[in-house]
Amino acid sequence: MILKNDKFYTLFCWIIWLEGGKEHCISNLFCSNFLFEAGLTTYFHPGINLKKIHAYSIKLYERLEEETGQPVGFHQPGSIRIASTPTRVDEFKYQMTRAGWHPTEQYLITPEKVQELFPLLNMDKADIMYNPGDGHIDPYSLTMALAAGARKYGAQLNYPVQVTNLNSRSDGTWEVETPLGTIQAKRIVNTAGFWARDIGKMIGLQHPLIPVHHQYVVTSTVPEVKALKRELPVIRDLEGSYYLRQERDGLLFGPYESEEKMKLQESWVTNGVPPGFGKELFESDLDRIMEHIEAAMEMVPVLRKADIVNTIAGPITYSPDILPMVGPHQGVRNYWVAIGFGYGIIHAGGMGKYLSDWILEGEPPFDLIEVDPNRYGKWTTTEYTAAKARESYGFNNIVGYPKEERFAGRPTERTSGLYDLLKSKCSMGFHAGWEQPHWFYKPGDETGYKPSFRRTNWFDPVGREYKQVMEKVGVIDLSPFGKFKVKGTDSVKLLDHLFANVVPKVGSTNISHMLTPRGKVYAELTVSQLYPGEFMLVTGSGSELHDLRWIEEKITRGGYKVEIENKTDEMGVLSVAGPYARQVLQKLTNEDLSDTSFKFLQCRHLKLSNIAVTAIRISYTGELGWELYHRKEDSVPLYNAIMEAGQKEGIDDFGTYALNSLRLEKGFRAWGAEMNCDTNPLEAGLEYFVKLNKEADFIGKQALRQIKEKGLKRRLVYLTLETDNVDPEGNESVWHNGKVVGNTTSGCFSYGAQQSLAFAYVPMELSKVGQKLEVELLGKNYPATIIQEPLVLTEPTRMRLQRKGQSPKI
C-alpha cells in the first residue's frame, strides 16, 4: 500500500494514521502483523521511555472510536502479572521502583484484591503486579478505524500497490517505482512489516529481521466465565510463559515456547515473502505448546474443561533483540524505518507519533536509542539474527535482571584483537556486537555469569580491580569505542557548528557534546586534532552509527567540504591507568611522557615497543592514564609489551564494571544515563563543556540561552546511600516526604567510600548539598544524602592542588 501526502511517501503493509491540521505528517500507527495478534495492550514495559510509547498508544485507542465513528473493540479490564518464585518477587520490586517516577499506574496487590479481579485464578503460590487500564483491542477493527481516520484528515490510500524498486537521486530525494507509475518523494519510510527486509534489499540494506511463528488458541464458552459480572483482567504468567484473557464468554491463551521448540520462517529471509501472502495462517502445532497449556490449566483450572475451537498460527517479525527499529537509517539519505515490531499493537500508536514528531521537528521528541535502527551494523548477519530471534522469543518472559547478558549468536565477527587472549580469563559483556571484559577471574573466584538483583559473584573481584587501578596500574580493552576520522577544508568550521565546546588545538583533546536544536544532549564525544584540520572523534560503542548518521546529515545539509571515515573496526584501543601508568609506558618509548612534556588532554603519535599508536592522555577512571589507539592487528603485541613492562609495578587487567565505579567516584557523567535527548547540558552539570560565548552558532545554542534565561526546574545531584546487599543501577525512584520527586540515572558501590553512590535528577528546591532523600531499591526506601561532587578528585586535580601546597582528598 502507498500512503500519500504533501510531504513524503510511506511504504507499508497495512495502515498509517495521518493527523490533520496545518501540517500533514505520518503519525500514530504502524500495524504490520496486526491480523495475527491477540491485540494485547499494556502500560507496562521494563524499559524507561518505551512506557511513554505504550501510554500514547492506549490513550489514542481510547478516543479513536469517538473521533472516527468506527468501533474498535477496545477492552480495558486491566492486567495482572504473576510472580510465583522469590526471584520473580524481586523482579516485581525492581520494576516498581523503575515505574514509580512515571505517571502510569502500577501496583503490587494483595491476594484478596486478586480474587476480586480474577476469581477463577489458583492463588496458592503467587504475588501479583496489577496495571489498571491494560487490556486488548480487536486488530481488524483498529485497522479499519485508522483507515477511516486517515481518510478523514486528507490521506490518500492506494491499495494494493506493490513497490517494485527504489531509486535514490543525487539530491537525496527518491523515486518509488510501482506498477501504476513512479512516485517522486522527499523521503521514504519503510514500515512494510513482513516485507521490510525485501524493501531494504532494494537499496542494498540487509535489515536484521526474521518472522517467527506465534500461536494462540481460543476456547468455546466456559460457563464460569459466562457467569461473571465483569470482564477478567489479562493474565501474564511469567514462569508459565503465556498470556491468557477473556474472549467473549471463553478464553484466549497464547504461549511463548522455548528457543528449542519455537519455529522460525527462515525461508522468507532467503527467498522473500511469498507473492500474494496476506491473511494466510500457518499450520498449528499444539504439541509445541503443550507444557504451557498445562501450566495455564494449573493456574486457571476452568481451562481444563474448555474446548479449543480455534488455533491461530501466524508470523510476527522479530529483530534480534525483539525491539523495533525506528528512525533514520545511517548511510542512506532520507530513508527512515519503522520495522521489526514484535509487539505491533501496543507500540504502533506511540511509535507513529514519535516518528512523525522527529520528522517534523528535526530531532526525536525523547530518547529512545534502544530502538535506533543504527544499533545494528554489518556484523548482524542472517545467522546472528536467527539465533537471537530464537533466544528473544523464548526469553519473552525470562527474569529481567540488571546487567543482563544473553549469549545466543555470540561472538559475532566483531571481536577485538585481544578477544582470543582474554576470553577465558574474564566475564565478557556484549556491546554493539563486540565482546568486552566486564571483570576478570582469579583463583578462588566464582566464575561465570551469575545474574542477581543483589550483589553477586563479581562484587569482590571488581573491588580488587578498583584497588588495582587506584594503587598500582591496570589495563582495559576499549576497542568497542566508535572511532571516526574527519578532515577537509571545512573540518574546523563543521566541528565548531556541531559541538558546544571549542575546537581543540592541534595536539590537544577535549570532551565535546553535540546538541539538538532544542538544546538536548544528542551525543558526547572525545575530539582530538591530530594534524591541522584532521581530527579523531571517539564515542561510546552503542553510539557509533547513531552519532555518525547525525554528523553525516549535518555535513550534507551544510555543504561542508570534509571527509568522514569510520575507523571503528580497524582500530584497537587499550587504556593504561593508575599511579604507575607513566612509569610502565615510559619503558616502551623514547618519547618524554612526563607531566610537563605530555600534559593532560594532549594527544600525539608515538611508538611503544616499536608499535605505532596515537596516545591521548585521558582516562575515564579519572586517574593518571593514556588511551592508546592502534591498528587492530597490533593489539596483542602491544598488550603483551605493556604487561611485560609492568611486571615490577604489579600491572593487571581490569574491566568495565570497575571502570564504572571509578568514573562515578570522580563525578564523570555517562551519555545514555546522566545525559541524553531527555536532558539539557545545564541541568546535567556540563556547563564547563558548553561555550555559549564562542563565536560559532553551534546547534542548540539559542535554545540553551533561553533555557538558561528561564532557569532550571531540576538538576543532577550526587548521592551517597546507606544500603545493605543491594546497590543502585539507575532509573530508581527518589523519594522525599512520602512522594516520588525524581529518579536516579546511574549508581554503584563505591569501593573507596565503602557505600553506595548514585547520580539523580531532583527538583531545584531539593538539590542543595546536605539534602536528605530516599532511594527505592527492591521495595525498600534507603536513606540518601546529596554530597558535594566528586567523591574522589581526579588525578590532574590532585596534582594541581599538591603543587599549590594543598592536601587533596582521594
C-alpha positions in Angstrom: 0.0 0.0 0.0 1.1 3.6 -0.6 0.0 6.5 1.6 0.5 9.9 0.0 0.6 13.4 1.5 2.3 16.7 0.5 5.5 15.9 2.5 6.6 12.4 1.6 5.5 8.8 0.9 5.3 5.9 3.2 5.6 2.3 2.1 3.7 -0.1 4.4 1.6 -3.2 4.5 -1.5 -2.0 6.4 -2.4 1.5 7.6 -0.7 4.6 8.9 -2.8 7.2 10.6 -2.4 10.6 9.2 -3.3 13.5 11.5 -4.6 16.7 10.0 -4.3 20.3 10.9 -1.8 22.7 9.3 0.8 20.0 8.9 0.3 16.7 7.3 2.6 14.0 8.8 2.8 10.3 9.4 1.5 9.5 12.8 0.1 7.1 15.3 0.2 3.6 13.8 2.3 1.1 12.2 0.1 -2.0 12.2 2.0 -4.7 10.3 1.3 -8.1 11.7 -1.9 -6.9 13.3 -4.2 -9.5 12.0 -2.2 -12.3 13.6 -2.1 -10.7 17.0 -4.2 -11.3 20.1 -4.5 -7.5 20.4 -2.9 -7.1 23.8 -2.4 -3.6 25.2 -0.4 -2.8 28.4 1.1 0.2 30.1 3.9 -2.0 31.4 7.4 -2.1 29.9 10.6 -2.9 31.7 12.3 -0.1 29.8 12.0 3.6 30.6 10.8 5.7 27.7 9.1 2.8 26.0 6.5 3.2 28.7 5.6 6.6 27.1 5.1 4.7 23.8 2.7 2.3 25.4 0.8 5.1 27.2 0.3 7.1 24.0 -1.0 4.1 22.1 -3.5 3.3 24.8 -4.7 6.9 25.0 -5.0 7.1 21.2 -7.1 3.9 21.1 -9.4 5.2 23.9 -10.5 8.1 21.7 -10.3 6.5 18.3 -13.9 5.4 18.1 -15.3 8.8 19.1 -13.0 10.5 16.6 -13.6 8.3 13.6 -17.0 6.9 14.2 -15.6 3.4 13.7 -15.9 0.8 16.5 -12.5 -0.6 17.7 -13.5 -3.3 20.2 -11.2 -1.8 22.9 -11.5 -3.6 26.3 -9.6 -2.3 29.4 -10.1 -4.8 32.2 -6.5 -4.3 33.4 -3.8 -6.9 33.6 -2.1 -8.9 36.3 1.4 -10.3 36.2 2.0 -13.4 38.3 5.2 -14.0 40.3 5.4 -17.5 41.7 9.1 -17.6 42.8 11.1 -15.4 45.2 13.2 -14.2 42.3 10.1 -13.1 40.4 9.0 -11.1 43.5 12.4 -9.3 43.5 11.8 -8.6 39.8 8.5 -7.0 40.5 10.0 -4.8 43.2 12.8 -3.9 40.8 10.3 -2.9 38.2 8.1 -1.0 40.7 10.9 1.5 41.5 11.6 2.0 37.8 7.9 2.8 37.3 7.4 5.0 40.4 8.6 8.2 38.7 6.3 7.6 35.6 2.7 8.7 35.6 1.1 5.4 34.6 -0.5 3.3 37.4 1.2 0.1 38.6 0.7 -1.7 41.9 1.6 -4.8 43.8 -1.8 -6.1 45.1 -3.0 -8.4 47.8 -4.4 -11.9 47.3 -7.8 -10.6 48.3 -7.7 -8.0 45.5 -6.6 -10.6 43.1 -9.5 -12.9 43.9 -11.8 -9.9 43.4 -10.4 -9.2 40.0 -9.9 -12.8 38.8 -11.9 -15.2 40.9 -11.0 -18.1 38.6 -7.3 -17.9 39.4 -5.5 -20.5 41.5 -3.7 -18.3 44.0 -1.9 -21.0 46.0 1.6 -19.6 45.1 1.7 -16.2 43.6 2.4 -12.5 44.1 0.7 -10.1 41.7 1.6 -6.9 39.8 -1.5 -5.0 38.6 -1.8 -2.5 35.7 -5.2 -0.7 35.5 -6.2 0.3 32.0 -4.4 -2.6 30.3 -6.5 -4.8 28.0 -6.9 -5.8 24.4 -8.3 -4.4 21.2 -9.6 -6.0 18.0 -6.9 -5.8 15.4 -9.1 -5.7 12.4 -11.5 -3.1 13.8 -8.5 -1.0 14.9 -7.1 -1.2 11.3 -10.4 -0.1 9.8 -10.8 2.8 12.2 -7.3 4.1 11.5 -8.0 3.9 7.7 -11.2 5.8 8.2 -9.4 8.4 10.3 -6.6 8.8 7.8 -9.1 9.5 5.0 -11.0 11.9 7.3 -7.8 14.0 7.7 -7.0 14.0 4.0 -4.8 11.0 3.4 -4.9 9.3 0.1 -4.8 5.5 0.4 -4.0 3.3 -2.6 -4.0 -0.5 -2.4 -3.0 -3.0 -3.3 0.1 -1.3 -4.8 3.4 -3.2 -5.0 6.7 -1.3 -4.7 8.9 -2.8 -7.4 12.1 -0.7 -7.0 13.6 2.3 -5.1 16.0 4.8 -6.7 17.9 7.3 -4.6 18.6 10.5 -6.5 21.7 12.7 -6.1 19.7 15.4 -4.3 18.6 13.0 -1.6 15.1 12.5 -3.0 13.6 9.2 -4.0 11.9 7.6 -7.0 9.4 4.9 -5.9 8.6 2.6 -8.7 5.2 0.8 -8.8 3.1 -0.9 -11.5 1.0 2.3 -11.5 3.9 4.6 -12.2 6.9 6.2 -10.5 6.4 8.5 -7.5 8.8 11.3 -6.5 9.3 11.6 -2.8 11.4 13.7 -0.5 11.8 10.9 2.0 10.5 7.4 2.4 9.6 5.5 5.5 9.8 1.7 5.3 7.0 0.4 7.5 6.5 -2.7 5.4 6.2 -5.3 8.2 6.9 -8.8 6.8 8.2 -7.2 3.6 10.5 -4.7 5.3 13.5 -6.9 4.6 12.6 -7.1 0.9 12.3 -3.3 0.7 15.7 -2.9 2.3 17.3 -5.2 -0.2 16.2 -2.9 -3.0 18.7 -0.3 -1.7 21.4 -2.7 -0.6 20.4 -3.0 3.1 20.1 -6.3 5.0 17.7 -5.4 7.8 18.1 -7.9 10.6 14.6 -9.2 10.7 13.1 -12.7 10.7 9.5 -13.9 11.0 8.7 -16.2 14.0 5.7 -18.5 14.3 3.3 -17.5 17.1 0.3 -19.5 18.2 -2.7 -18.7 20.3 -5.8 -20.7 21.0 -9.4 -19.7 21.5 -11.9 -21.8 23.6 -15.6 -22.3 23.4 -17.9 -20.8 26.1 -16.7 -21.5 29.6 -19.8 -21.5 32.0 -17.7 -20.0 34.8 -16.6 -17.2 32.6 -20.0 -16.5 31.2 -21.4 -16.2 34.7 -19.0 -13.4 35.6 -20.5 -9.9 36.1 -17.4 -8.1 34.7 -14.6 -9.0 32.3 -11.5 -10.7 33.6 -8.1 -8.9 33.5 -5.5 -10.2 31.2 -3.1 -12.7 32.9 0.6 -12.9 32.2 2.1 -15.9 34.0 5.8 -15.3 33.7 7.0 -18.7 34.9 4.5 -20.4 32.7 5.4 -18.1 29.8 1.9 -17.4 28.5 -0.8 -14.8 28.4 -4.5 -15.5 28.9 -7.5 -13.2 28.5 -11.3 -13.4 28.2 -12.6 -13.8 24.6 -16.4 -13.2 24.8 -17.6 -16.0 27.1 -14.5 -18.1 26.6 -10.8 -17.7 27.0 -7.9 -16.9 24.7 -4.4 -18.3 25.5 -1.1 -17.6 23.9 2.3 -19.1 24.9 5.9 -18.3 24.1 7.8 -21.5 23.6 11.5 -22.0 24.5 14.1 -21.3 21.8 14.5 -25.1 21.3 10.8 -25.5 20.4 9.8 -22.3 18.7 9.8 -22.1 14.9 11.2 -19.5 12.5 10.1 -18.9 9.0 13.6 -18.8 7.6 12.6 -19.3 4.0 11.2 -15.8 4.0 14.7 -14.5 4.8 16.4 -16.2 1.9 13.6 -16.3 -0.6 11.4 -13.3 0.4 7.8 -13.3 1.4 5.7 -15.5 -0.9 3.9 -13.5 -3.6 0.3 -12.7 -2.6 0.8 -13.5 1.0 -1.8 -11.7 3.1 -4.1 -13.1 5.7 -3.0 -16.7 5.5 -2.2 -18.6 8.6 0.5 -21.3 9.3 -0.4 -24.8 10.2 -0.9 -25.1 14.0 1.2 -27.3 16.2 -0.3 -27.8 19.7 2.4 -30.3 20.7 4.9 -27.4 20.7 2.9 -25.5 23.3 1.5 -28.4 25.4 3.7 -27.7 28.5 2.4 -24.1 28.5 -1.2 -25.3 28.2 -0.7 -27.5 31.2 0.8 -24.6 33.2 -2.2 -22.4 32.3 -4.6 -25.2 33.4 -2.9 -25.3 36.7 -3.2 -21.5 37.2 -6.8 -21.3 35.7 -8.4 -24.7 36.4 -11.6 -24.0 34.4 -9.4 -24.1 31.3 -9.2 -27.9 31.8 -12.9 -28.2 30.9 -12.8 -25.8 27.9 -12.9 -26.9 24.3 -10.5 -25.4 21.8 -12.5 -24.1 18.9 -9.8 -22.2 17.0 -6.0 -22.2 16.8 -4.3 -19.1 15.2 -0.7 -19.6 14.0 0.8 -16.7 12.1 4.1 -14.8 11.6 5.4 -12.0 13.7 8.5 -10.1 12.6 11.4 -10.1 15.1 14.6 -8.1 15.3 17.5 -9.8 17.2 16.6 -8.1 20.5 12.8 -8.1 19.9 12.6 -4.3 19.9 11.6 -2.4 16.8 13.9 -0.4 14.6 12.6 3.2 14.3 14.2 6.3 12.9 16.5 7.5 10.1 19.0 4.9 8.8 22.7 5.7 8.6 24.4 5.6 5.2 21.2 6.3 3.2 19.8 9.8 2.9 16.2 10.4 3.7 15.5 6.7 4.3 13.6 6.0 7.5 12.3 2.8 9.0 9.6 1.6 11.5 10.1 -2.1 11.3 10.6 -5.2 13.4 7.5 -4.8 15.7 7.4 -7.9 17.8 4.6 -6.2 19.7 2.8 -4.4 17.0 -0.4 -3.2 18.5 1.0 -1.6 21.7 4.0 0.0 20.0 2.0 1.2 17.0 0.3 4.3 18.1 3.1 5.7 20.1 5.8 4.9 17.6 3.9 6.6 14.8 3.6 9.8 16.9 7.3 9.6 17.9 8.5 9.2 14.3 6.3 11.9 12.9 7.4 14.4 15.6 11.0 13.5 14.8 10.5 14.1 11.1 8.7 17.4 11.6 10.9 18.8 14.3 14.3 17.5 13.2 15.1 15.7 16.4 13.5 12.9 18.5 10.9 14.1 21.0 12.6 12.0 23.7 15.4 9.5 24.0 14.7 6.0 22.5 18.2 4.9 21.5 17.2 1.3 22.3 15.1 1.3 19.1 17.6 3.2 16.9 18.0 1.1 13.7 21.6 2.0 13.8 22.3 -0.1 16.8 22.8 -2.9 14.2 25.5 -3.0 11.6 27.3 -5.2 9.1 28.0 -7.6 11.9 24.3 -8.6 12.3 24.4 -11.5 9.8 21.4 -13.7 9.0 22.8 -16.4 11.2 23.1 -14.0 14.1 19.6 -12.6 13.5 18.1 -16.1 13.5 20.0 -17.2 16.7 19.0 -14.0 18.6 15.3 -14.2 17.4 15.1 -17.7 18.7 16.5 -16.6 22.0 14.4 -13.4 22.3 11.2 -15.3 21.5 12.0 -18.0 24.1 13.1 -15.3 26.6 9.8 -13.3 26.3 9.1 -13.9 30.0 12.5 -14.6 31.4 13.6 -12.8 34.5 14.8 -9.3 33.6 18.0 -8.8 35.7 20.1 -5.7 35.9 23.3 -6.1 33.8 21.6 -8.8 31.8 23.6 -10.8 29.3 22.2 -13.0 26.5 24.6 -15.4 24.8 23.0 -16.7 21.6 24.8 -15.7 18.4 28.0 -14.7 20.3 30.7 -13.9 19.5 30.0 -12.1 16.3 32.6 -11.4 13.7 33.2 -8.1 15.6 35.8 -9.1 18.2 38.7 -7.0 19.4 42.3 -8.2 18.7 42.5 -9.3 22.3 39.4 -11.5 22.4 41.1 -14.9 22.0 43.7 -13.9 24.5 41.3 -12.7 27.2 38.1 -14.7 26.7 39.0 -17.5 29.2 40.2 -15.0 31.9 37.1 -12.9 32.3 33.3 -12.5 32.1 32.6 -10.8 28.8 29.8 -8.4 28.1 28.1 -7.6 24.7 28.5 -4.1 23.4 27.2 -3.3 19.9 28.5 -6.6 18.5 31.7 -6.5 20.5 32.9 -8.7 23.3 34.4 -6.6 26.1 35.6 -7.8 29.6 33.3 -6.9 32.4 35.5 -8.4 35.1 38.4 -10.8 35.5 38.8 -14.1 37.3 41.4 -15.0 39.9 41.8 -18.4 41.6 39.1 -18.9 44.2 36.6 -16.7 42.4 33.1 -18.0 41.5 33.4 -17.6 37.7 30.8 -17.1 35.0 27.6 -15.1 34.6 25.5 -15.2 37.8 22.8 -12.6 37.5 21.1 -11.2 40.6 19.1 -8.2 41.9 21.7 -8.1 44.7 25.4 -8.1 44.9 26.7 -11.3 43.2 29.9 -13.1 42.3 31.5 -10.1 40.6 31.3 -7.8 43.6 34.5 -8.6 45.3 36.6 -9.1 42.1 35.5 -5.7 40.9 36.7 -4.2 44.2 40.0 -5.9 43.6 40.3 -4.3 40.2 39.3 -0.9 41.6 42.1 -1.2 44.1 44.5 -2.3 41.3 43.9 1.0 39.4 43.9 3.2 42.4 47.1 1.8 43.9 49.1 0.4 41.0 48.3 0.2 37.3 45.7 -1.5 35.2 44.9 -2.2 31.5 41.5 -2.3 29.9 40.4 -3.1 26.3 38.3 -0.2 25.0 38.3 -1.3 21.3 34.5 -1.1 21.1 34.7 2.7 21.1 33.3 4.3 17.9 36.2 6.0 16.1 35.9 8.5 13.2 38.5 10.4 11.2 37.4 13.9 10.0 39.5 16.0 7.6 39.0 18.6 4.9 38.9 22.3 4.2 35.8 22.9 6.3 36.6 20.4 9.2 37.1 23.1 11.8 34.0 25.0 10.7 32.0 21.8 10.8 33.1 20.8 14.3 32.6 24.4 15.6 29.0 24.1 14.4 28.4 20.6 15.7 29.9 20.9 19.1 29.0 23.2 22.1 32.7 23.2 23.2 35.5 25.0 21.4 37.5 23.1 18.7 40.7 21.7 20.3 44.1 23.0 19.0 46.5 20.7 17.2 47.9 18.2 19.6 45.0 18.7 22.0 41.9 16.8 23.0 38.6 17.8 24.7 35.2 16.4 25.7 32.5 17.9 23.4 28.8 17.5 23.1 26.5 17.6 20.1 23.2 19.1 21.0 19.8 19.1 19.3 18.1 22.3 18.2 16.1 22.2 21.4 19.3 22.0 23.4 19.2 18.4 24.4 22.4 16.3 24.6 22.4 14.2 21.4 25.9 12.8 21.9 29.2 13.1 23.9 32.5 12.6 22.0 36.2 12.9 22.6 37.6 15.3 20.0 41.3 15.4 19.1 43.0 17.5 16.5 45.9 15.3 15.3 47.1 17.5 12.5 45.9 20.8 11.2 42.4 20.2 10.0 42.5 16.5 10.8 40.5 15.2 13.7 39.8 11.9 15.5 36.3 11.7 17.1 35.6 8.9 19.7 32.2 7.9 21.0 30.8 5.0 23.1 30.3 1.6 21.4 26.5 1.9 21.4 26.5 5.3 19.8 28.8 4.6 16.8 26.3 4.7 13.9 23.8 6.9 15.9 26.5 9.6 16.1 27.9 9.0 12.6 24.4 9.4 11.0 23.9 12.8 12.7 27.3 14.1 11.6 26.8 12.9 8.0 23.5 14.6 7.9 24.9 17.9 9.0 27.8 17.6 6.5 25.3 17.1 3.7 22.9 19.8 4.7 25.6 22.3 5.3 27.5 21.5 2.2 30.8 21.2 4.2 33.9 20.2 2.3 35.0 17.4 4.6 35.5 13.7 4.6 34.5 11.4 7.4 35.7 7.9 7.7 34.5 5.3 10.2 37.6 3.6 11.6 35.9 1.6 14.4 36.6 -1.9 13.2 40.1 -1.1 12.0 41.4 0.3 15.3 42.0 -1.2 18.7 42.1 0.8 21.9 44.0 0.0 25.1 43.8 2.2 28.2 46.6 2.1 30.8 45.6 3.8 34.1 46.9 4.2 37.6 49.7 5.9 39.5 52.3 3.8 37.8 50.9 4.2 34.3 53.6 6.6 33.2 56.4 4.5 34.7 55.2 1.5 32.8 54.7 3.2 29.4 58.0 5.2 29.6 59.9 1.9 29.5 58.5 1.3 26.0 59.2 4.6 24.3 61.9 7.3 24.0 59.2 10.0 24.0 59.1 12.1 27.1 55.9 11.2 29.0 56.5 13.5 31.9 53.7 15.7 33.2 55.5 18.8 31.7 56.1 17.2 28.3 52.9 15.2 27.8 50.1 17.1 29.6 46.6 16.1 30.5 44.3 16.3 27.4 47.2 16.3 24.9 47.5 13.8 22.1 50.4 12.7 19.9 51.7 9.9 17.7 54.4 7.8 19.1 55.8 4.3 19.2 55.5 1.9 22.1 57.8 -1.1 21.7 58.1 -0.1 18.1 54.3 -0.2 17.6 52.7 3.0 16.2 50.0 4.4 18.5 48.0 7.6 18.8 48.2 8.3 22.5 45.8 10.6 24.3 46.4 11.5 27.9 42.9 10.9 29.2 41.3 8.2 31.3 37.6 7.6 32.2 39.0 6.3 35.5 40.0 9.8 36.5 43.4 8.5 37.3 46.7 9.1 35.5 46.3 7.3 32.2 46.5 7.1 28.4 44.2 5.8 25.7 46.3 4.1 23.0 44.8 3.9 19.6 46.4 1.5 17.2 45.9 -1.0 14.3 43.7 -3.8 15.4 46.3 -6.4 14.3 48.8 -4.8 16.8 46.5 -5.3 19.8 48.1 -8.5 21.0 51.8 -7.4 20.7 51.0 -4.0 22.2 49.1 -5.6 25.1 51.9 -8.2 25.7 54.6 -5.5 25.7 52.7 -3.3 28.2 52.0 -6.3 30.5 55.7 -7.4 30.3 56.9 -3.8 31.1 54.6 -3.5 34.1 55.6 -6.7 35.9 57.6 -4.8 38.5 54.7 -2.4 39.1 52.3 -5.2 39.6 50.2 -4.5 36.4 47.0 -6.3 35.8 43.7 -6.3 33.9 40.5 -4.5 34.8 37.1 -4.5 33.2 34.1 -2.1 32.6 32.5 -2.8 36.0 35.5 -1.4 37.8 35.7 1.4 35.3 32.1 2.4 36.1 32.8 2.6 39.8 35.9 4.7 39.2 34.1 7.1 36.9 31.2 7.6 39.3 33.5 8.3 42.2 35.1 11.1 40.1 31.7 12.5 39.2 32.0 11.7 35.5 28.7 11.7 33.6 27.8 9.0 31.1 25.9 9.5 27.9 22.7 7.5 27.9 22.5 7.8 31.7 23.1 11.3 33.1 22.7 12.9 29.6 20.7 12.1 26.5 17.9 13.5 24.4 15.8 14.0 27.5 18.3 16.3 29.2 20.0 19.6 28.6 23.7 20.1 29.5 22.9 22.7 32.0 20.8 20.5 34.3 23.3 17.7 33.7 26.1 19.8 35.2 28.0 20.1 31.9 28.4 23.9 31.9 32.2 23.6 31.7 31.9 21.9 28.3 29.4 24.4 26.9 30.8 27.6 25.5 27.9 29.9 25.0 30.2 32.8 24.4 32.1 31.2 21.5 31.5 32.9 18.1 30.2 29.9 16.2 26.4 29.4 16.2 26.5 25.8 17.3 23.4 23.6 17.1 21.2 24.2 20.2 23.0 27.5 21.2 19.9 29.7 21.1 17.8 27.1 22.8 20.4 26.8 25.6 20.4 30.6 26.1 16.6 30.5 26.5 16.8 27.6 29.0 19.5 29.5 31.0 17.4 32.7 31.0 14.2 30.9 32.2 16.1 28.9 34.9 16.3 25.2 35.5 13.5 23.2 37.0 15.6 20.2 38.0 19.3 19.4 38.5 21.6 16.4 38.6 22.8 15.7 42.1 25.3 13.4 43.6 24.1 11.0 46.3 25.6 8.6 48.9 23.2 5.9 50.1 23.0 3.8 53.2 22.2 0.3 51.7 22.8 -3.3 52.6 23.3 -6.0 49.9 21.9 -4.0 47.1 23.2 -1.1 45.1 21.5 1.5 42.7 21.8 0.8 39.0 19.9 3.8 37.6 16.2 4.7 36.9 15.1 4.1 40.5 12.6 6.3 42.2 13.9 9.1 44.5 11.5 9.9 47.4 11.1 12.9 49.7 8.4 13.3 52.4 6.4 10.3 51.1 6.4 11.3 47.5 8.4 10.4 44.4 10.4 13.5 43.4 12.9 12.3 40.9 15.0 9.4 39.6 18.5 8.0 39.7 20.4 7.9 36.4 23.3 5.5 37.4 24.8 4.1 40.5 27.1 1.5 42.0 29.1 0.6 45.1 31.9 3.0 45.9 34.9 0.8 46.9 36.7 3.9 48.1 34.0 5.2 50.4 32.5 1.7 51.2 29.0 2.8 50.5 26.6 3.1 47.6 26.8 6.1 45.2 24.4 7.4 42.6 23.5 10.3 40.3 19.9 11.5 40.4 17.7 14.2 38.9 15.7 16.1 41.6 13.8 19.5 41.6 15.9 22.5 42.2 14.5 23.2 45.6 15.7 19.7 46.7 19.2 19.9 45.1 21.3 21.5 47.8 24.3 19.7 49.3 23.2 18.1 52.6 19.6 17.5 51.5 18.2 14.2 52.8 16.3 12.0 50.4 15.4 8.3 49.9 16.1 5.9 47.0 13.8 2.9 46.5 15.7 -0.4 45.9 13.8 -3.7 45.8 10.8 -2.4 47.7 12.6 -0.6 50.4 13.5 3.1 50.7 17.1 3.7 51.7 18.4 6.9 53.2 20.4 9.1 50.8 22.2 12.4 51.2 23.3 14.9 48.5 27.0 15.5 48.8 29.5 17.8 47.1 30.9 16.1 44.0 33.2 14.4 43.3 33.7 11.9 46.0 37.3 11.4 44.7 39.2 14.2 43.0 40.7 13.3 39.6 44.5 12.8 39.3 45.1 16.0 37.4 43.2 18.0 40.1 45.1 16.3 42.9 48.4 17.1 41.2 47.4 20.7 40.7 46.4 21.1 44.4 49.6 19.4 45.5 51.7 21.9 43.5 49.8 24.6 45.4 50.7 23.0 48.7 47.2 21.8 49.4 46.2 18.3 50.6 43.7 16.9 48.1 41.1 14.3 49.0 41.3 10.8 47.5 
